[in-house]
Amino acid sequence: MEQRTPVAFDDWVRVRSAALQRFAYLITGDAAEAPDLVQEALASAWPRWSELVARGTVEAYLRRSIVNASISRWRKEGRRVVHEDPAALAEVTTPGADTGIGDADAAWRLCATLPPAQRAAVVLRFYEDLAFSEIGRILDCTEATARSHVHRALRSLRTRLGEMSDD
């Protein structure tokens, strides 16, 4: 049985707001900022809701709004990326029940150091499992630029991981 996406604003928000907040958190790395970005995106979508539903672009519009707002905030703050001491990322984890959690936490902290557009592209590609064409549409760039964001992000992450293993 096919599940239909609700078209009424209230119903759509009830069904999709948790996913949008997870997305915003992955983009920003800030649990306090994520709901604000979602709220701003929903507020901007409300006046044009019928048009977005008719075109089938609700999800893409909201994700793009969240990414754009995140990048704008990042630019206003002087492009500062706040992260913990990188030496803490190099701590060796011992195998055990929490190893996966520790590895995931370390990976997340590394991703949080990426510029917002690259972080957004990585989240859309590997967490949301979207094609590069869809990533480009959400980030309002070409497919090639979306590929470039992911490629540069992965290269940066590999470099940081290599530096950590050398220490």
C-alpha positions in Angstrom: 0.0 0.0 0.0 1.5 3.4 -1.1 1.8 6.0 1.6 0.7 9.4 0.5 2.4 12.5 1.7 -0.1 14.8 3.3 -0.8 18.0 1.4 -2.3 20.1 4.2 0.4 22.2 5.9 -0.5 21.1 9.4 -0.5 17.4 8.4 2.7 17.7 6.5 4.5 19.4 9.4 3.2 16.8 11.8 4.6 14.0 9.6 7.9 15.5 8.4 9.0 18.0 11.1 11.1 15.4 13.0 13.0 14.4 9.9 13.6 18.1 9.0 14.9 18.7 12.5 17.3 15.8 12.2 18.4 17.1 8.8 19.0 20.6 10.3 20.9 19.2 13.2 23.2 17.2 10.9 23.8 20.4 8.8 24.5 22.7 11.7 25.7 20.4 14.5 23.8 22.5 16.9 20.7 21.1 18.6 19.6 24.5 19.7 19.9 26.0 16.2 18.2 23.2 14.3 14.6 23.9 15.4 15.1 27.6 14.6 16.2 26.8 11.1 13.2 24.4 10.6 10.8 27.0 11.9 12.2 29.7 9.6 12.0 27.4 6.6 8.4 26.4 7.4 7.4 30.1 8.0 8.8 31.0 4.5 7.1 28.0 2.9 3.6 28.8 4.4 2.7 31.7 2.1 3.5 29.6 -1.0 2.4 26.2 0.3 -0.2 25.5 -2.5 2.4 26.3 -5.2 5.0 24.1 -3.6 2.6 21.2 -3.2 1.4 21.6 -6.8 5.0 21.5 -8.1 6.0 18.6 -5.8 8.9 20.6 -4.4 8.0 21.0 -0.8 10.8 18.8 0.6 13.5 20.3 -1.7 12.3 23.8 -0.9 12.5 23.3 2.8 15.8 21.5 2.8 17.3 24.2 0.6 15.9 26.9 2.9 17.6 25.1 5.9 20.9 24.8 4.1 20.8 28.4 2.9 19.9 29.8 6.4 22.7 27.7 7.9 25.3 29.0 5.5 24.1 32.6 6.0 24.4 32.2 9.8 27.9 30.7 9.3 28.9 33.7 7.1 27.6 36.2 9.6 29.6 34.6 12.4 32.9 35.1 10.5 33.1 31.6 9.2 34.2 30.3 12.6 33.8 26.6 13.2 33.7 25.8 16.9 34.9 22.3 17.7 36.5 20.5 20.5 40.3 20.1 20.8 41.3 18.0 17.8 43.7 16.0 20.0 40.6 14.5 21.7 39.5 13.1 18.3 42.7 11.1 18.2 42.0 9.1 21.3 42.2 5.4 20.7 39.0 3.6 21.4 39.1 0.1 22.8 36.8 -2.6 21.3 33.6 -3.0 23.2 29.9 -2.4 23.1 30.4 1.4 22.8 33.0 1.3 20.0 30.5 2.0 17.3 29.1 5.0 19.3 32.6 6.3 19.9 33.5 5.9 16.2 30.3 7.6 15.2 30.9 10.5 17.6 34.4 11.0 16.3 33.1 10.9 12.7 30.4 13.5 13.6 33.0 15.8 15.2 35.1 15.6 12.1 32.1 16.3 9.9 31.3 19.3 12.0 34.6 20.9 11.0 33.6 21.0 7.3 32.2 24.2 5.8 28.4 24.2 5.7 28.0 23.5 2.0 30.3 20.5 2.1 28.7 19.2 5.3 25.3 19.6 3.7 26.4 17.7 0.6 27.9 14.9 2.7 24.7 14.6 4.8 22.5 14.6 1.8 24.7 12.0 0.0 25.5 9.6 2.8 22.7 10.1 5.4 19.8 10.9 3.1 21.2 8.7 0.3 20.3 11.2 -2.4 21.7 11.3 -5.9 24.1 14.1 -6.9 21.4 15.6 -9.1 19.0 15.9 -6.2 21.8 17.3 -4.0 22.5 19.9 -6.6 18.8 20.8 -6.7 18.6 21.2 -2.9 21.8 23.1 -2.7 20.9 25.2 -5.7 24.0 24.3 -7.7 24.9 22.0 -10.6 25.3 18.3 -10.2 29.0 18.8 -10.9 29.3 21.3 -8.0 27.4 18.9 -5.7 30.0 16.1 -6.6 32.8 18.6 -6.0 31.4 19.5 -2.5 31.3 15.8 -1.6 34.7 15.1 -3.1 36.4 18.0 -1.3 34.7 17.1 2.0 35.9 13.5 1.8 39.4 14.6 0.9 39.4 16.9 3.8 38.1 14.2 6.2 40.7 11.7 4.9 43.5 14.3 5.4 42.3 14.9 9.0 42.1 11.2 9.7 45.6 10.7 8.3 46.9 13.5 10.6 45.2 11.9 13.6 46.8 8.5 12.9 50.2 10.0 12.5 50.0 11.5 16.0 
